[in-house]
Amino acid sequence: MPVRQQPRRIARELALLGLSQVSGNPEKLTQQRLSDLVLAAIRTLTAEVREVLETAAAEATRGSDRLLTSETRAVDVKSAKAMVEEALELTQTAINRLGYVVDLPEVIHLANKQEVREYAIELIGTVKRRQAEIDQVLNDSLVDWQVNRLPQVDQQILEIAVAEILYLEVPERIAINEAVEIAKRYSDEEGARFINGALRRVINRKIGKIND
């Protein structure tokens, strides 16, 4: 993730985390309930910081242990080299994890800002109240696929992006780019490519209707 986080990107992440917890009639979503969902999402991010730090510390410890073992228990140069290489790999993995977690305190700081929470709440409310319309737009744009057959995280990333494009006046390019970036974090490369293609088909169909 970039060093400087964009508030609306954090709001989208909070909305994604919050959407997975919504159940029941969307018309009965109160402002307090939406606020609670966002607060739960912030707590999820906070827990992630702790988990990543603990994992990195464990990997660094294992790497140190392997180095010590290579000095005291290796029976020959070849086995010592293998132990050192394993130790270096564990240490590098720990460093990579720490590089990722460095940005999370800023994420959590931004997540607690009023403007970020308000936009996350707006996203969750819009997606849930307009879900039937949003999913119909997606189904019309997907090729030989149905939105309810997608992995939940991919479906919800798509729903957030379509909600922004159709109802929240977010520029199409920004909505697509942001959806792809979030997919890289919460889905995978294949999911990110699928989401990019699906949203571009949504835009093409929208343009086609305007030109008709």
N, C-alpha and C positions, 0 to 999 in steps of 0.2 A: 504494500500500500504506500502511497506517496507520503512524504514527510508532513506536508500540510494537508490536513483533511478538509474536505468541503462539507459544510453543515448539512446540506441536503442529502449528500451521500450517506452520512451517518443516519439521517432520518429514514432513508430507504432501508437501511439495514435493520433499524429498530422496527420498522413496519413489517419487514419480512419475518423477523423473530416473533413479533406480536401476532401476525396472522395465523401462525401455526397453533395458537392457543385459543382462537375464536371458535366458539361453538354456539349452537342455538339460533334463534331467529335474529337475523342481522338488523331488522327494524327495531329491535329492543336494545340495541347497543347504546348505552348511555355514555355521556361524556366521562363520567367517573370510571366506567368499565374500560373505556378506551385508554384513559390515563393509567389505569392499573396494568393494562397490557404492555404499555410502553415502559413502565417502571420494571415489570418483570423482564423485559428485553434488556434493559440496562443491567440488571442483576446478572443476566446470562453472560453479557460481555465481561462483567467484572469477574465472574467465576472463571471465564476463559483465561484471563490474565493469570490467575493463580495456578490454573492447571498447566499452562504452558511453562511458567516459571519452575514449577515442581518437576515437570518432565525434563526440562533443560538441565536442572540441577542433578537429577538422577543420571542423565547421560554423561554429564561431565565427570561425575563420580566414577561411573563405570570405565570411562576413558582413562582416568587416573589410575584405577586399579589394574587395568590391562598394561599400562606402562610399567607399574611396579612389578607385575607378574613377569613381564618380558625381561626384567633385570635379574630376578631371583629364581625363576622356575624354567626358563627356556632351556631346552636341552641342546639346541644348536642355533647357529646364526639364522637359518631359514625359519625356524619356529619363532625366534625373537623378532624377526622382521615382520612376520604375519601378525604378531601381537601388537607391535608398534603401529602397523597400518590400521588395525582395528581400533586402536586407541585414538588415532588421528581422525578416523571417520566418525567415531562417537563424539569427539570434541567438536568437529566441524558441524555435526548435526545440532549439537547444543548451541553453538554460536548462531547458526541459522535461525533456530527457534527464538533466541534472544533478539536477533535483528528484527523478527516479526513482532515480538511483544513490545518493543520499544515504542511503537506507534499507538498501542492500545490505550495507555493513559490519556493521550490526547483525544482518542475516540470517546472514551468515557466522559472526559471533561465536556466535550461538545454535546454528548448525548444528554447531559443534564441541563443544557441551555433551553430556555423557554421556546425559542423559535424552532429549534430542532424537534422538541417534543410535540409542538403544535402541528408541524408538518407531518410527523409520523402518525399522529392521531388522525389528521385529515386523510392521509393515504389509506390507513386501515378502514376508516369509516366509508370512504368512497368505494374501495374495492368490495367490501361486504355488501353495501347497499345497492351497488350496480353490478354485482357479480354475474347475474344471469345475462345481462347485456354484454359485459366484457367477455365472458366465456363464449357467447355466440359469435362475437367478432373474431375471436381466436379460432374457433372451430371452422368458421368460413374461410380462414386464411391458412390453416394447417393442411398439408397435403397427405391424404390417406391416414389421418391421425385424429384423435379426439383429445381435447385438453384434459379431460378427467383421467386419461390413461398415462399422463406424464408423471414423473416423480413430483412429489408435492412441492419441493423447493423450486423446481423449474416452473411449475404451474404458477406459483405465487409471484415469482420474479416477473413472469410475463404479465400477470394481472396488474401488478403495480405499474409496469411500464405503460400498458394500455390505458389504465386509469389516468395516468399523467398526460398522455397524448390526447385522449378524448375529452376529459373532464377538468383537468387542472392547468391547461394551457402551457404545458411544458414543451419546448421545441422538440420536434421528433428526433433529431440527431442526438440531442442530449439524453433523451429518455432511452434511446437504444444503447448509446455508449455506456450509460450508467448501469443499465440492466446487464450488459455483458461483463462489466467489471465486477459487479456483485456476484454474478454467476461463477466467475473465476475463483471467488473466495468461498462460496457456499455450495456450488455444484462441482463441475469439473470442466475440462477443456471441451469435451464433446457437448456437454450441456450448454456451455457458452456459445458454441458455434450454432447449435440448434436454436437457441433463443435469438441470436442475431438474425438468422434466416427467417424465423417466424415473424419477428417484428418488422422486418423489411417487407414481408408479404402483406402484413397488416397495413403498412403505409401505402404500398402499391395499390391495394384494393381501395383504400380511402381516396387516393388521388384519382383512381379510375371512376369512382362514383361522382366525384366533384366535376370531372370532365364530361360525364354523360349528359 
